[in-house]
Amino acid sequence: MEHEIIVGIDLGTTNSEIAIVENGKVTIIKDAGHEILPSFVGISDDDEILVGEPAKNQYVLYPEKTIKSIKRKMGEENTVEMAGKSYTPQEISAIILKRLKTISENYLNKPVTKAVITVPAYFSDSQRQATREAGEIAGLEVVRMINEPTAAALSYEAENQEQKHILVYDLGGGTFDVSVVNIEDDVVEVVASHGNNKLGGDDFDQKIAEYIVKHIQEQFSVDIRESRKAMARINRAAETAKRILSDQPFAMIEEEYLHEHQGKQINLSLELAREDYEEMIEDYIDETLEAIHVALNGADLTASDIDEILLVGGSTRTPVISQRLQTEFQKQPRSEINPDLCVAAGAAIQAAIIAGEKISGSAVLVDITPYTYGTSAIGELNGEFYPHMYVPIIHKNSPLPLSKTELFFTMVDNQKIVEVQVFQGEDEDALNNIQIGEFSIEGLSRAPANSPILLKLELDLNGILNVSAIEKNTGLKKSITIDNAISRFEEDEMEQAKQRIQEIFGEKVVETTEETASNKVVVQAKALVEKAERLLDNASAEDKEDIVDMIEAINDALTAKDFAALDEPIEQLSDIIYYLES
Ligand code: AMP
């Protein structure tokens, strides 16, 4: 029987997504190749309604004709102005929902009339009511509204609903929420939640934009904030730089012909180091950690009671966030399900449960690396100087494919060579991990100590690991490729285990190779022939004939080295000998 169609919708402040469960698995429905619909609505020059990317694109130039972040106004009495007309927040949200509905109908080729929509855990009754009304205006019956952290937990835990305390850390573009979610007996519920609905990735962009503005002021003595057009470009460049810094230690911010000032062109070219960026946003991250403790208090729990930490929202790709959470909870936060999509995926799972559809194993399919990869460097281990400190670069359970670059430094002045060792494992002592590759980058420029060397690790869907070392100042590069990295290590691990057993028992482990196995048969056959020949004299004529046939068969097989052909005559000859001797 065909189940009725209920779609799952994440109606977000910055972005929205729509998903369904098909054949037990979640599909995020794409619109012209995009899984994400920016939550922007606008009126074009030709008085047409724009939704998503085109509305977002016109926002900076025509803010009076564009609405963003309508979710913040849901449940309020006030209306918003767009191109001279007033709209209720429900109406603007309905325009976004209508677009999502059409996207799903185009994909499914059927009408879609029912939806599960997610809302923040802190949404009041009136905000929830307004969301339901927006659905109705768009022609969607909202069969259930679920809390966003509940949806995130469902996307990770649809299959495994044992008792658990889950912390959902959700940092989007403009809002931050942290929730403690309890799973028990198939019931997933938010027990405490806290946040700041004015904190998000946009603030991070803002910090970078301020840094660029200051740089332009210093270098060109121009207050670039006066140019709306230049600021639009700066804001975009800031966001791009921020994303780059999630994977790389430096980002180049380059904007040619950004502005003209007194007949002079301003070309922007500025490098930003991750370290400096992390300092800019440190107060924001501190604030999120304080909020976590408020939520934990509210749930009457401490950090050690938390079984899982789930990362939700695009901004959680900022690596310092995982690092801080790891330090706080002594647990690696999970982020294998795309943090932009896991709320929509959870909404689709809830929708499928309501529609009575079966959900298989893990409903969200992701390719992840089961191992951590890194290198070794000089550092401190247990408070002492140690030359083989492990520095993880790609963390286990990260979604594939991925590329991560980390920064290292030369040790001495005029250093000519850097030896790079690549390891797989988790131990902070690199020597306890499995070495999977090694190479050196030679002919470095004669630079002073502490010159930057970038190490880039790229792991693809087939488990092929590319490792490159790059001298930052010259671009000198050396790479290796480790084929089939993921499965190869299992063999290596086996070898290591064998070695360990050997050391424990102090003896050489004898390997059963094909050769040793056939040797055994040959020895057995020869011994049997000798014995049979000794018994020939006392055998009856009939037995004699059988024995001679068997011996001949064995000798033929031995001469032909056809060891498989030995089995049968050996067995028969053994039987005759047994009979003669008894
Ligand atoms: P959301 O509201 O959950 O869609 O999150 C959007 C926010 O995530 C925006 O501020 C994006 O700039 C931010 N974001 C997306 N990708 C990354 C990334 N790779 N690193 C840091 N922030 C990101």
Residues whose N, C-alpha, C, O or C-beta is under 5 A from the ligand:
A	BS01	AMP	T14 N15 L171 G172 G173 G201 D202 K242 R243 S246 G313 G314 S315 R317 T318 D340
